[in-house]
């Protein structure tokens, strides 16, 4: 149990669900005594599998040749460029309106 309490990352939580499910399956007697629904053990293990798949999709592939990674990186770059254009345009459009121009000013400067 002390190992299960350690860590706070998504991958660690996923591993913890598996370990708790296996621990509960191997030791059902104490759980039955407290009226615990042991069918939840399987649900936890299945949820862990689904979470692992979602985590993999969310993290994306780290393989440099992966089409998913390439598309994610291109999308990020394109979106980042568009988002950076908004304050630049706003400062120009509202050049003579200090109140509005101030709302588009940013301390962040791209290199």
C-alpha positions as CSV (number, residue, x, y, z in Angstrom):
1,X,0.0,0.0,0.0
2,X,2.8,2.4,0.7
3,X,4.1,2.1,-2.9
4,X,0.6,2.9,-4.2
5,X,0.5,6.1,-2.1
6,X,3.6,7.4,-3.8
7,X,3.5,9.5,-7.0
8,X,1.0,11.9,-8.4
9,X,1.4,11.6,-12.1
10,X,-1.3,10.3,-14.5
11,X,0.8,7.3,-15.3
12,X,1.3,6.6,-11.6
13,X,-2.4,6.8,-11.0
14,X,-3.0,4.4,-13.8
15,X,-0.6,1.9,-12.3
16,X,-2.1,2.4,-8.9
17,X,-5.6,1.4,-10.3
18,X,-4.2,-1.8,-11.6
19,X,-2.3,-2.6,-8.4
20,X,-5.4,-1.9,-6.2
21,X,-7.6,-4.0,-8.5
22,X,-5.2,-6.9,-8.3
23,X,-4.7,-6.5,-4.5
24,X,-8.5,-6.5,-4.1
25,X,-8.9,-9.6,-6.3
26,X,-6.3,-11.5,-4.4
27,X,-7.8,-10.5,-1.0
28,X,-11.6,-10.4,-1.3
29,X,-12.3,-11.7,2.2
30,X,-11.8,-8.4,4.1
31,X,-13.7,-6.5,1.4
32,X,-16.7,-8.8,1.6
33,X,-16.8,-8.3,5.4
34,X,-17.3,-4.6,4.9
35,X,-19.9,-5.2,2.2
36,X,-17.7,-4.0,-0.6
37,X,-19.0,-4.8,-4.1
38,X,-16.1,-7.0,-5.4
39,X,-17.4,-6.6,-9.0
40,X,-15.9,-3.1,-8.7
41,X,-12.4,-4.7,-8.9
42,X,-12.9,-5.6,-12.5
43,X,-14.4,-2.2,-13.3
44,X,-11.3,-0.6,-11.8
45,X,-9.0,-2.7,-13.9
46,X,-11.0,-2.1,-17.0
47,X,-11.1,1.6,-16.3
48,X,-7.3,1.5,-16.0
49,X,-7.0,0.0,-19.4
50,X,-9.2,2.7,-20.9
51,X,-7.3,5.4,-19.1
52,X,-4.0,4.0,-20.4
53,X,-5.3,4.3,-24.0
54,X,-6.6,7.9,-23.4
55,X,-3.3,8.9,-21.8
56,X,-1.4,7.5,-24.8
57,X,-3.6,9.5,-27.1
58,X,-3.4,12.7,-25.0
59,X,0.4,12.5,-24.8
60,X,0.7,11.7,-28.4
61,X,3.5,9.8,-30.0
62,X,7.0,10.7,-29.1
63,X,8.3,8.9,-32.2
64,X,9.8,11.6,-34.5
65,X,8.5,9.8,-37.6
66,X,5.0,9.5,-36.3
67,X,2.3,11.2,-38.5
68,X,0.3,12.0,-35.3
69,X,3.3,13.8,-33.8
70,X,4.0,15.7,-37.0
71,X,0.3,16.8,-37.3
72,X,0.2,17.8,-33.6
73,X,3.4,19.9,-34.0
74,X,2.2,21.6,-37.2
75,X,-1.1,22.4,-35.6
76,X,0.6,23.8,-32.5
77,X,2.9,26.0,-34.6
78,X,0.0,27.2,-36.8
79,X,-2.2,28.0,-33.9
80,X,0.7,29.7,-32.0
81,X,1.4,31.9,-35.0
82,X,-2.3,33.0,-35.2
83,X,-2.6,33.6,-31.5
84,X,0.6,35.8,-31.5
85,X,-0.8,37.8,-34.4
86,X,-3.9,39.0,-32.5
87,X,-2.0,41.3,-30.0
88,X,0.2,42.6,-32.8
89,X,-2.8,43.6,-34.9
90,X,-4.7,44.9,-31.9
91,X,-1.9,47.3,-31.0
92,X,-1.7,48.5,-34.5
93,X,-5.5,48.9,-35.1
94,X,-5.9,50.7,-31.8
95,X,-2.8,52.8,-32.1
96,X,-4.6,56.0,-31.2
97,X,-7.0,54.5,-28.6
98,X,-4.8,53.9,-25.5
99,X,-7.6,52.2,-23.5
100,X,-8.2,49.6,-26.2
101,X,-4.5,49.3,-27.2
102,X,-3.6,48.5,-23.6
103,X,-5.8,45.4,-23.7
104,X,-3.7,44.0,-26.6
105,X,-0.3,44.8,-25.1
106,X,1.8,41.9,-23.9
107,X,4.9,41.4,-21.8
108,X,5.7,38.4,-23.9
109,X,7.9,39.1,-26.9
110,X,8.6,36.5,-29.6
111,X,12.1,36.1,-30.9
